[in-house]
Structure formats: structure tokens, C-alpha cells
Amino acid sequence: MMQAGAEVIAPTADAPAPVVRLPRRRGVELSLIVLAVLLSVYGYCAVGLARNGSVPPGAAGYGAGLGVLALLAHLTVRLRAPDADPLLLPIGVLLNGIGLVLIYRLDLETPGDRAAPTQLVWSALGVALFVFVVAALRDHRVLQRYAYVCVAAALVLLTLPIFFPAVNGARIWIRIAGFSIQPGEFAKVLLAVFFAAYLAANRTALAHAGRRIWFMQLPTGRVLGPVVAIWLLSVGVLVLERDLGTSLLFFGLFVVMLYVATGRIGWTAVGLLLASLGAVAVGRLEPHVHSRVEDWLHPFASIDAGEGPGQLAQSLFSFAAGGTSGTGLGLGHSVLIGFAVKSDFILATAGEELGLVGLSALFLLYGLLVERGYRAGLALRDPFGRLLAVGLASIWALQVFVIAGGVTGLIPLTGMAMPFLAQGGSSVVTNWAIVALLIRISNSARRQYDGKAAP
């Protein structure tokens, strides 16, 4: 089906088949970015009006800062990736802006622990990385040459937190002189690059069956062995660090990319089976994880014992209080959740103050991000780019499912950051890097569709 607004070059008698040139839609992207910034500023002002009856004094500075960052990112895309997907960047700007509004709203309840200014600085660093990736990476296929460099760097990043003290029961942070980063956030992108490169290079061998086990035709161990070993090493390190949320993310990423590379639906069934067995084993043997499973099974047990509601119970109360339309920005009580309200449980604040309508809008935005990533990958002819795009988009899909399921009581809670929304510098920088890579991939896909050479 031809897209609306596409220009068709008619063939002459000796000319090749007509070429359909897709519109670049950079003007649409700019309009959506302006709308995203205005909606974020409106939310910032709504919080001030609800809490103090006046527009916050920093509203103009907040709007200007977010607007400048968004405009800089847009100009980079316009100049260096003019054929890129027009929806990825505006959705990233809107989600980042909403996250800053929610964190600022919670800062009003915790004046001794203000996180919004720091989060804005991290957002600026994320946009700077976005600009660098879009401008410097002229062709995503260059990353395929550095597959083993990426996996080595990922394993180093995953191992480093073992040598630092645990924080809230997990060793996932590096803290030096008041500065902290979460290396696992960067490692997931590096592992996605490695998985995509290795599976693309060995896709022919993976397609040929090896030994048959039950209903599965497995590839030969020589082909599948190295990538399984790297995956086991990464997950093993994360288990030692008690970071089961990221372990689940890596496992899901591995299974999804293996399924895309082989086209065998049996991998999904095997992956679910192994994930279930691993979750049961770790949930019984690891005390930190076992306590979270018990909280999930009995979220109101602490209330029955006269100790007051725990974090999960408070989160469920927040969602219930929000109802369909929410209490309004600045008028909720999700701060009662406690220390993780700005990070792991920030979705509860959105649920209480924006209601089911607001939550549905957020999930639709995430769904659009994932869909545009898949679309860019499926439009490519090169297997590496296809696998990389699917892997990067799947990181968002898996992360949103794990976090949303945890804070709503659907699955046991795991400590992860909601993309763009939650407090966390490493998370927001990494998510901007993912947007940049998908921008570059979508640019190549659309240029390929237009019959142009890759940049």
C-alpha cells in the first residue's frame, strides 16, 4: 500500500520501475515536539497551581531548558538523519518531560531530597549522547564490527558493582564521592549489539537443525554455545548481585532475539519454561527475592499484623485512589510509599494523579515506541540491523512489563527504572541512546525504501 503524501516518479520507456519517495515529515516531528514540550510545561504549572495556588517560579526555566534540549535533538535529526521516523523523538521528549514533572511533584513532599534538578541534568547528558550518536554513527552496520568489544565491555560493567556495597539488598550501583551510576543500564545496550551481531552472522547455521530434543530441533552446540555462554555469564553475575529484574530482562532479550533469528516459536516456550523454573528456584533460595515473593503473595500481611501497609500495599492504594480520571497532579498521596516512590514506584504516582486514563496514555506512548522500533527493523534488509532494532525495542517492552506488573501486583516486584519516567541518571541516558540508535536505523530503512544508498 502506498503511503499518503508519497511522491511517485513515473517511468519512461527505458527507465526502471518507479521509485516511491516517502515524505521526510521533519515538520511533523517539530510540531509534535512543540506539543510535547507544551504538555510538559502545562503539567509543571498544574502541580504548582494545585499545591500553592500559583504558577511555579521555575516554570519558564523548565520549559526553556526542555525546549532547548528538544530543539537541539530535532536539528541534529534534521541535518544528519533527515529520513528518520518522525515519532521516536517526540515520544521520547514527552515521556522525559512527564517524568520530570512527576519527580518535581514528589520533590514538594520531600524538600530535603530534591531530585528533579539532578534528573534534568541527566536528561541533558542523555540528549547530548543522543546528538553524538546520531551525528557520529553514519551507518548502524559499523557496530557489527565491534561485537566482541561490546560484550567484553558489558561483562566488565556488570561485574564492577560486585566490589561495592549493596544498596537496598542489591549490588547494582557504583558509588564514588557522592556520584553513582548503574552499569547494568549501559550493559543491556551493549549485549543487544552483541546478540544481534552474533545471531546475524550465524543465522544460516542456526536455521539448520542439530539434535532433536522432544519437540525442539536445536542448532549445533558449536554455533549456539558461545552466545549461550555469554548469556549465562551475564545472568550469573546479576544473580550474584541480586539484581533479578535485570536478569529477567536479559533472559527475555536473549529469547526474543533468538526467536527472531531462527523463526522457531519453540524457543518462546522453552524460554518461558526456563524462566519459570529459575524464578521458582531463586524465589525459594534467595532471601531478598523470597521476601519480595511473599510481599507479592500477601501484600496486606503487614496491615493484618498491625505494622502498617508496606510499599506494595501503598502502591495498590494509590492506583485505587486514582480511579478513572485521577486525583489531579499534585493532589495525591503516593509519597506514603516511601524511599522508592521516585524510582521503582513512580508509576503509582502517575496512576493516582492521572488515573486510568493517564496510565492508558502512557502505555500507548510506550507501545508506539516499541512499534516504531519493530517497524524500522522489519523494513531493513540487513539481518544485523533488523535484529538490533527488534532487540532495542524489546528492551523497552520487557522493562515496561516487568515494572508495571510489579507495582500493580501482577508479578513479584523487581527493582528497575521505568523508561524516561523514573529517577535515575543511568536509565535516562541509556534510553536516549536507544532512541538515537533507532533513529539511525529508521533513517537507513527509509532511505533503503526510497532506493537511496545508506548514508
C-alpha positions as CSV (number, residue, x, y, z in Angstrom):
1,M,0.0,0.0,0.0
2,M,1.4,3.4,-0.9
3,Q,1.6,5.9,1.9
4,A,-0.3,9.2,1.7
5,G,1.8,12.1,0.5
6,A,4.4,9.9,-1.2
7,E,5.8,11.1,-4.4
8,V,5.9,8.7,-7.4
9,I,8.5,9.2,-10.2
10,A,6.9,8.0,-13.4
11,P,9.0,5.7,-15.5
12,T,9.9,6.4,-19.2
13,A,10.2,3.7,-21.8
14,D,13.8,2.8,-20.9
15,A,13.6,3.7,-17.2
16,P,13.5,1.3,-14.3
17,A,10.4,0.7,-12.2
18,P,9.0,3.8,-10.4
19,V,10.6,4.8,-7.1
20,V,8.3,5.8,-4.3
21,R,9.8,8.6,-2.2
22,L,8.5,8.8,1.3
23,P,8.0,12.2,2.8
24,R,10.5,13.1,5.4
25,R,8.0,14.7,7.8
26,R,10.5,16.7,9.8
27,G,7.9,19.4,10.1
28,V,5.5,16.9,11.7
29,E,8.3,15.9,14.1
30,L,8.9,19.6,15.1
31,S,5.2,20.2,15.6
32,L,4.9,17.1,17.8
33,I,8.0,18.1,19.8
34,V,6.5,21.6,20.5
35,L,3.3,19.9,21.6
36,A,5.3,17.6,23.9
37,V,7.1,20.5,25.5
38,L,3.9,22.4,26.0
39,L,2.2,19.4,27.6
40,S,5.2,19.0,30.0
41,V,5.1,22.7,30.9
42,Y,1.4,22.5,31.5
43,G,1.9,19.6,33.9
44,Y,4.6,21.5,35.7
45,C,2.3,24.5,36.1
46,A,-0.7,22.3,37.1
47,V,1.4,20.9,40.0
48,G,2.2,24.4,41.3
49,L,-1.4,25.6,41.0
50,A,-2.7,22.5,42.8
51,R,-0.2,22.8,45.6
52,N,0.3,26.5,46.1
53,G,-2.4,28.2,44.0
54,S,0.2,29.8,41.7
55,V,2.4,29.0,38.8
56,P,5.8,27.8,40.0
57,P,8.6,30.4,39.6
58,G,10.8,27.9,37.7
59,A,8.2,27.1,35.1
60,A,9.7,29.3,32.4
61,G,13.2,27.9,33.1
62,Y,11.9,24.4,33.0
63,G,10.1,25.0,29.7
64,A,13.1,26.7,28.2
65,G,15.5,24.0,29.3
66,L,13.4,21.2,27.9
67,G,12.6,23.1,24.8
68,V,16.3,23.8,24.0
69,L,17.2,20.2,24.5
70,A,14.4,19.0,22.3
71,L,15.2,21.6,19.6
72,L,18.9,20.6,19.6
73,A,17.9,16.9,19.2
74,H,15.5,17.8,16.4
75,L,18.1,19.9,14.5
76,T,20.5,17.0,14.7
77,V,18.0,14.6,13.2
78,R,17.0,17.1,10.5
79,L,20.7,17.5,9.5
80,R,22.1,14.1,10.0
81,A,19.2,11.7,9.7
82,P,16.5,13.5,7.6
83,D,14.7,10.3,6.6
84,A,14.3,9.0,10.2
85,D,11.0,8.1,11.8
86,P,9.2,11.3,12.9
87,L,7.6,9.8,16.0
88,L,10.5,8.4,18.0
89,L,12.0,11.7,19.2
90,P,8.7,13.5,20.1
91,I,7.6,10.5,22.2
92,G,11.0,10.4,24.0
93,V,10.7,14.2,24.7
94,L,7.1,13.8,26.1
95,L,7.9,10.8,28.3
96,N,11.1,12.6,29.6
97,G,9.1,15.7,30.3
98,I,6.3,13.8,32.1
99,G,9.0,12.1,34.2
100,L,10.5,15.4,35.2
101,V,7.0,16.7,36.2
102,L,6.3,13.7,38.4
103,I,9.7,13.9,40.1
104,Y,9.2,17.6,40.7
105,R,5.8,16.9,42.2
106,L,7.2,14.3,44.6
107,D,10.1,16.7,45.5
108,L,7.5,19.0,47.0
109,E,6.7,16.3,49.6
110,T,10.4,15.7,50.3
111,P,12.1,19.1,50.5
112,G,15.3,17.6,51.9
113,D,15.7,15.3,48.9
114,R,15.2,17.2,45.6
115,A,15.8,15.0,42.6
116,A,14.2,17.0,39.7
117,P,17.2,19.4,39.1
118,T,19.6,16.4,39.0
119,Q,17.3,14.5,36.7
120,L,17.2,17.5,34.3
121,V,21.0,17.5,34.2
122,W,21.0,13.8,33.5
123,S,18.4,14.4,30.8
124,A,20.7,17.0,29.2
125,L,23.5,14.4,29.2
126,G,21.2,11.9,27.6
127,V,20.3,14.3,24.8
128,A,24.0,15.1,24.4
129,L,24.7,11.4,23.9
130,F,21.7,11.3,21.5
131,V,23.2,14.1,19.5
132,F,26.6,12.4,19.4
133,V,25.3,9.0,18.3
134,V,23.1,10.4,15.6
135,A,25.8,12.7,14.3
136,A,28.8,10.4,14.6
137,L,27.2,7.0,13.7
138,R,26.6,7.3,10.0
139,D,25.7,3.7,9.5
140,H,24.4,1.3,12.2
141,R,26.2,-1.6,10.5
142,V,29.5,-0.3,11.8
143,L,28.6,-1.6,15.2
144,Q,28.7,-5.1,13.9
145,R,32.5,-5.0,13.7
146,Y,32.7,-4.3,17.5
147,A,30.5,-7.1,18.7
148,Y,33.1,-8.7,20.9
149,V,34.3,-5.4,22.2
150,C,30.7,-4.7,23.2
151,V,30.3,-8.0,25.0
152,A,33.6,-7.6,26.9
153,A,32.7,-4.1,28.0
154,A,29.2,-5.3,29.0
155,L,30.7,-8.1,31.2
156,V,33.1,-5.6,32.8
157,L,30.3,-3.2,33.6
158,L,28.1,-6.0,35.1
159,T,31.0,-7.2,37.3
160,L,32.1,-3.8,38.7
161,P,29.2,-3.4,41.2
162,I,30.2,-6.6,43.0
163,F,33.1,-4.7,44.6
164,F,30.8,-2.0,46.0
165,P,28.4,-2.1,49.0
166,A,24.9,-3.3,48.4
167,V,22.1,-0.8,48.3
168,N,18.6,-1.9,49.4
169,G,19.7,-5.5,49.2
170,A,21.2,-5.4,45.6
171,R,24.7,-4.8,44.3
172,I,23.9,-2.8,41.2
173,W,25.3,0.6,41.9
174,I,28.8,2.1,41.8
175,R,29.0,5.0,44.3
176,I,32.2,7.2,44.4
177,A,32.3,10.5,46.3
178,G,28.5,11.0,46.1
179,F,28.4,10.1,42.4
180,S,26.5,7.0,41.4
181,I,25.8,5.1,38.2
182,Q,24.1,1.8,37.4
183,P,26.4,0.0,34.9
184,G,23.7,-2.6,34.1
185,E,21.7,0.0,32.2
186,F,24.6,0.5,29.7
187,A,25.3,-3.2,29.6
188,K,21.9,-4.1,28.2
189,V,22.5,-2.0,25.0
190,L,26.0,-3.5,24.6
191,L,24.6,-7.0,24.9
192,A,21.9,-6.2,22.4
193,V,24.6,-5.2,19.9
194,F,26.5,-8.4,20.6
195,F,23.4,-10.7,20.3
196,A,22.4,-9.0,17.1
197,A,25.9,-9.3,15.5
198,Y,26.4,-12.9,16.5
199,L,23.0,-14.2,15.6
200,A,23.1,-12.3,12.3
201,A,26.5,-13.8,11.4
202,N,25.3,-17.3,12.3
203,R,21.7,-17.2,11.1
204,T,22.3,-19.8,8.4
205,A,23.8,-22.3,10.8
206,L,21.1,-21.6,13.4
207,A,18.5,-22.4,10.8
208,H,19.8,-25.9,10.3
209,A,18.7,-28.3,12.9
210,G,21.0,-30.2,15.1
211,R,20.0,-32.7,17.7
212,R,16.3,-33.2,18.4
213,I,15.1,-33.0,22.0
214,W,11.4,-33.6,22.5
215,F,9.6,-31.3,20.1
216,M,12.7,-29.0,19.6
217,Q,15.2,-29.1,16.8
218,L,18.3,-27.4,18.4
219,P,21.1,-25.8,16.5
220,T,24.5,-27.4,16.9
221,G,26.4,-26.6,20.1
222,R,29.3,-25.1,18.1
223,V,27.0,-22.4,16.8
224,L,24.8,-21.8,19.8
225,G,27.4,-22.4,22.5
226,P,29.3,-19.1,22.5
227,V,26.1,-16.9,22.7
228,V,24.6,-19.1,25.4
229,A,27.8,-18.9,27.4
230,I,27.9,-15.1,27.3
231,W,24.2,-15.0,28.3
232,L,24.8,-17.4,31.2
233,L,27.8,-15.3,32.4
234,S,25.8,-12.1,32.4
235,V,22.8,-13.6,34.1
236,G,25.1,-15.4,36.7
237,V,26.8,-12.1,37.6
238,L,23.4,-10.4,38.0
239,V,22.2,-13.3,40.3
240,L,25.3,-12.7,42.5
241,E,24.4,-9.1,42.6
242,R,20.8,-9.9,43.5
243,D,19.6,-7.9,40.5
244,L,16.9,-10.3,39.4
245,G,14.9,-7.7,37.4
246,T,17.8,-7.1,35.0
247,S,18.4,-10.8,34.9
248,L,14.9,-11.3,33.7
249,L,15.3,-8.5,31.2
250,F,18.5,-10.1,29.7
251,F,16.8,-13.5,29.6
252,G,13.8,-12.2,27.8
253,L,16.0,-10.2,25.4
254,F,18.0,-13.3,24.6
255,V,14.9,-15.4,23.9
256,V,13.2,-12.8,21.7
257,M,16.3,-12.2,19.6
258,L,17.0,-15.9,19.2
259,Y,13.4,-16.4,18.1
260,V,13.7,-13.6,15.5
261,A,16.9,-15.0,14.2
262,T,15.7,-18.6,13.9
263,G,12.0,-18.2,13.3
264,R,11.3,-21.1,15.7
265,I,8.4,-20.5,18.0
266,G,9.5,-23.3,20.2
267,W,12.2,-21.0,21.7
268,T,9.5,-18.9,23.2
269,A,8.0,-21.9,25.0
270,V,11.4,-23.1,26.2
271,G,12.3,-19.6,27.4
272,L,9.1,-19.3,29.4
273,L,9.7,-22.7,30.9
274,L,13.3,-21.9,31.9
275,A,12.3,-18.5,33.2
276,S,9.6,-20.1,35.4
277,L,11.9,-22.8,36.8
278,G,14.6,-20.2,37.5
279,A,12.1,-17.8,39.2
280,V,10.8,-20.6,41.4
281,A,14.3,-21.7,42.4
282,V,15.6,-18.2,43.1
283,G,12.4,-17.2,44.9
284,R,12.9,-20.1,47.3
285,L,16.6,-20.0,47.8
286,E,17.5,-16.2,47.8
287,P,16.1,-14.4,50.9
288,H,16.0,-11.0,49.3
289,V,13.9,-12.3,46.4
290,H,11.9,-14.6,48.7
291,S,10.7,-11.6,50.7
292,R,9.5,-9.9,47.6
293,V,7.6,-13.0,46.5
294,E,6.0,-13.1,50.0
295,D,5.0,-9.4,49.7
296,W,3.5,-10.2,46.3
297,L,1.5,-13.1,47.6
298,H,0.4,-11.4,50.7
299,P,0.6,-7.6,50.1
300,F,-1.6,-6.7,53.1
301,A,0.0,-9.1,55.6
302,S,1.8,-6.2,57.4
303,I,-1.5,-4.4,57.9
304,D,-3.1,-7.6,59.4
305,A,0.0,-7.8,61.7
306,G,-0.6,-4.2,62.9
307,E,2.6,-2.9,61.3
308,G,1.0,-0.7,58.7
309,P,1.0,-1.0,54.9
310,G,4.1,-2.0,53.0
311,Q,5.3,-0.5,49.8
312,L,3.3,-2.7,47.5
313,A,0.1,-2.2,49.6
314,Q,0.6,1.6,49.4
315,S,1.1,1.3,45.6
316,L,-2.2,-0.6,45.2
317,F,-3.9,2.0,47.4
318,S,-2.6,4.8,45.1
319,F,-3.9,3.1,42.0
320,A,-7.3,2.6,43.6
321,A,-7.4,6.2,44.8
322,G,-6.8,7.4,41.2
323,G,-9.8,5.7,39.8
324,T,-10.6,6.6,36.2
325,S,-9.6,10.2,35.9
326,G,-7.1,10.6,38.8
327,T,-7.0,13.0,41.7
328,G,-5.1,15.6,39.7
329,L,-1.4,16.4,39.5
330,G,-0.1,17.4,42.9
331,L,-3.2,16.1,44.8
332,G,-2.2,12.5,45.5
333,H,-0.6,10.8,48.5
334,S,1.7,8.3,46.8
335,V,4.6,9.7,48.8
336,L,3.5,7.3,51.5
337,I,5.1,4.5,49.5
338,G,8.5,5.5,50.9
339,F,12.0,5.7,49.7
340,A,11.5,4.2,46.2
341,V,8.5,6.4,45.3
342,K,10.6,8.4,42.7
343,S,12.2,5.4,41.2
344,D,10.7,1.9,41.3
345,F,7.1,3.1,42.2
346,I,6.8,6.3,40.2
347,L,4.1,4.7,38.1
348,A,2.0,4.6,41.2
349,T,2.1,8.4,41.3
350,A,1.0,8.6,37.7
351,G,-1.8,6.1,38.4
352,E,-3.1,8.0,41.4
353,E,-2.9,11.6,39.9
354,L,-3.6,10.8,36.2
355,G,-5.9,7.9,36.7
356,L,-6.6,5.0,34.4
357,V,-6.9,7.4,31.5
358,G,-3.5,8.8,32.1
359,L,-1.9,5.4,32.6
360,S,-3.5,4.2,29.4
361,A,-2.0,7.2,27.6
362,L,1.4,6.4,29.0
363,F,1.2,2.7,28.0
364,L,0.1,3.8,24.5
365,L,3.2,6.0,24.2
366,Y,5.4,3.1,25.2
367,G,3.6,0.9,22.8
368,L,4.2,3.4,20.0
369,L,7.9,3.5,20.8
370,V,8.2,-0.3,20.6
371,E,6.1,-0.5,17.4
372,R,8.2,2.1,15.6
373,G,11.3,0.3,16.6
374,Y,10.0,-3.0,15.3
375,R,8.8,-1.3,12.1
376,A,12.2,0.2,11.5
377,G,13.9,-3.2,12.0
378,L,11.5,-5.1,9.8
379,A,11.9,-2.6,6.9
380,L,15.7,-3.3,6.8
381,R,17.3,-5.9,4.5
382,D,20.4,-6.5,6.6
383,P,19.9,-9.1,9.3
384,F,22.1,-7.2,11.9
385,G,20.0,-4.0,11.7
386,R,16.8,-6.0,11.9
387,L,17.9,-7.9,15.0
388,L,19.4,-4.8,16.6
389,A,16.2,-2.8,16.2
390,V,14.0,-5.6,17.5
391,G,16.3,-6.1,20.4
392,L,16.4,-2.4,21.4
393,A,12.6,-2.1,21.1
394,S,12.2,-5.3,23.1
395,I,14.3,-3.8,26.0
396,W,11.6,-1.2,26.4
397,A,8.7,-3.7,26.1
398,L,10.2,-6.1,28.6
399,Q,11.1,-3.3,31.0
400,V,7.7,-1.7,31.0
401,F,6.0,-5.1,31.5
402,V,8.3,-6.1,34.4
403,I,7.9,-2.7,36.2
404,A,4.2,-2.2,35.6
405,G,3.5,-5.8,36.6
406,G,5.5,-5.4,39.8
407,V,3.9,-2.2,41.1
408,T,0.4,-3.3,40.2
409,G,0.8,-6.7,41.9
410,L,0.6,-8.7,38.7
411,I,4.1,-10.3,39.2
412,P,6.6,-10.0,42.0
413,L,8.3,-6.7,42.3
414,T,11.8,-6.2,40.8
415,G,14.0,-3.1,41.2
416,M,14.1,-1.5,37.8
417,A,13.5,2.0,36.4
418,M,10.5,2.9,34.2
419,P,12.0,4.2,31.0
420,F,12.2,8.0,30.9
421,L,9.8,8.4,33.9
422,A,11.7,7.2,36.9
423,Q,14.5,8.9,38.8
424,G,17.9,7.5,37.6
425,G,20.6,9.1,35.6
426,S,21.9,5.9,34.1
427,S,18.5,4.9,32.9
428,V,17.5,8.2,31.2
429,V,20.9,8.4,29.5
430,T,20.6,4.8,28.2
431,N,17.1,5.3,26.9
432,W,18.2,8.4,24.9
433,A,21.0,6.3,23.4
434,I,18.4,3.7,22.4
435,V,16.3,6.4,20.8
436,A,19.4,7.6,18.9
437,L,20.2,4.1,17.6
438,L,16.6,3.6,16.4
439,I,16.6,7.0,14.8
440,R,19.7,6.0,12.8
441,I,18.2,2.5,11.9
442,S,14.9,4.0,10.8
443,N,16.8,6.6,8.7
444,S,18.6,3.7,6.9
445,A,15.4,1.8,6.5
446,R,13.5,4.7,4.9
447,R,16.4,5.6,2.6
448,Q,16.6,2.0,1.5
449,Y,12.9,2.1,0.8
450,D,13.4,5.2,-1.3
451,G,16.1,3.5,-3.3
452,K,18.9,5.7,-1.9
453,A,22.3,4.4,-0.7
454,A,22.7,4.2,3.0
455,P,24.4,7.2,4.5
